[in-house]
Amino acid sequence: MKENAASEVERMVVTRVFDAPRELVWKAWTEPKYVMQWWGPKDFTAPVCRMDFRVGGKSLFCMKTRDGQEFWNAIEYHEIVPLEKIVSSMYFSDAEGNKMEAEEVGIEHEAIDGAFDVTLFEDLGDGRTKLTQIGNEPMESARESGQLEGWNQILEKLADVVTGLVKTNG
């Protein structure tokens, strides 16, 4: 692959506008007790969420299916601009956070070499926030593998969490 291949391939991008201030969307995205409510697609639970949310920190998450199958992910944080941006790398892991290849957990995954995940939080005014998730996989393979659909389901679950925070804080 070329050195700048990450910029030549259309990366997976999902967006969602929330009727909530940016601070509440950020809180729902970065605090474990809230992340556990939305991590994973529809019909998945998140029984484990350990976060060391700082540059150089690492978080560990478990997604669990209805039949009890577990999928573990770890995230390493490379850049954090409070209330604005998170740059990270997410990978499949075991329950201790040790990196595993996607094939080892039975998932086809095509990442863009050298690309990180980027999450942007944009204050739209009037108490609304736009969240943009830019993945490290090509858009075409994300569509084919169901990852794009999964992320849309995750953001739907996140919307429910944010709505609850708005009611509690507003």
N, C-alpha and C positions, 0 to 999 in steps of 0.2 A: 504494500500500500504506500501511496505517497505520503510524505511527511505531513502535509496539510489536508489529508483525506477527510478529517472530521468536518471541515468546512465545505467539502464538495458533495457530501451526501446529505439528503434531507433527513434530519433527525426527528424522532417522535416528539411531538409537541401537543400537550393538552392544556386547555385553559378552562377556568370557571370563574364566574363573577359571583361574589357573595354579598348579600345585603347585610354587611357587618363591617365595622371599622377594622382597619388593617391590624391593629393590636390584638384583636380577638382571633382573627384568622391565624396570625403568627403563633399565638398561645395554643390554639388547637393543633397546630402543626409541630410544635416543639416541646410540648409537655407530655410526658409518658401517660398520665392518666387519661388524657384526651386521645393520644395517638392509638392507644389500645382499643378505642371505640371505632376507629375508622381504618386501621391498617389491614389491608387485604381486600380483595374483591367481595362482591355480594355473597352471602352465605358462608363467609370465612369469619372466624373469630381471631383475636390476637391475645392469647393468654400470657405472652411474655413481651415486655418492652423495657429494655435497659438502655438508658441514653446517657452518654457523656457528650453533651451538646456544647462543644467548643472546637476551635480549629485544632486539628490533630487528635481530636477525640473520636471515639468509636461507639456506635450503638448496635444493639442486637435485638432483632424482632422475630417473633414466631407467628406464622399464619397457620390456622388449623381448619381443616375441612370438617363438614358435618360428620363424616365417618371416622374422624380422628387422625387423618393424615396430616403431618406437620411439615411445613416448609420454613426454613430459617433464612433470614437475610441479615447481613451486617452492612453498616454504612460508616464510612470514614469521611470526616468533614475537612475540607480543604480551605474554604473561605466562608465566613459568616459576616454579613452586614446586617445588623439587627433591624428587623422590620422590613427589609428590602430584598435580601438575596442570600441563598445558601448554595454553595458549590460542594458537591460530594461525589463519592463513588460508592455504589451499592453493588453487592455481590452475594451470591448464594453461599451459605455457610452451614456448618454443623451447629449443634446447640451450644458449643463453646465459642463460636465466632470464628472458627478456622475456615479459611476460604475453600470453597469447593467449586469445581467447574459445573456449569449448568447441566451438562450431560450426565454428571454423577448423580443428580437429583431427578433425572428423567425429563429435562426440559430443554427444548431447542432455544438457543439464545444467540443472537448475532449482535455483538457490540461493535461500536465504531472505535477503532484504535485511537487512544489518546484523548477520548472525549469523556467529560465528566457529566453527571446529572446537574442541572441548574434549576433551582426553584426561585421564582420571582414573585414578590408581593407588591402590587401597585395600588396605591391609594387613588381611587377614582373620584373622590369627593362624595358628598351627600351620604356618607356612611357606608359606601360600597368599596369592595376590594376585589381586584383581579389577581388571581393566582395563575401563574404559568409554570408548568412542569415540562422541562426539556430533558428528554432521556438520552442515554448514550447509545441507543439502538436506531437503526434506520427506520423511518416511518413505514415503509413498505413491509418490512418483516414484522414490525409491531402490529400492524393490521392483520397480517396472516396468522400470527401466533396467538392472537387474542390479548396481547399486552395492552393495546390501545383501549379495547373494551374494558379490560380490568382496571386501567387507570381511570376511566370515566366512572366506573362503579365505585372506586375508591373515593373520588371527588364527590360523588353523590352522598356517600356515607359521611364524608367530612362536612358537607353542607348541613347534615342533620346535627352534627356535633356543634358547629358554629351557630346554628339556630338556637340550640339549647343555651349556649354561652350568651347570646344576645338577650334571651329572655331572663337569664340569671343576672346579667350585668346591666340591663337596660330598663 
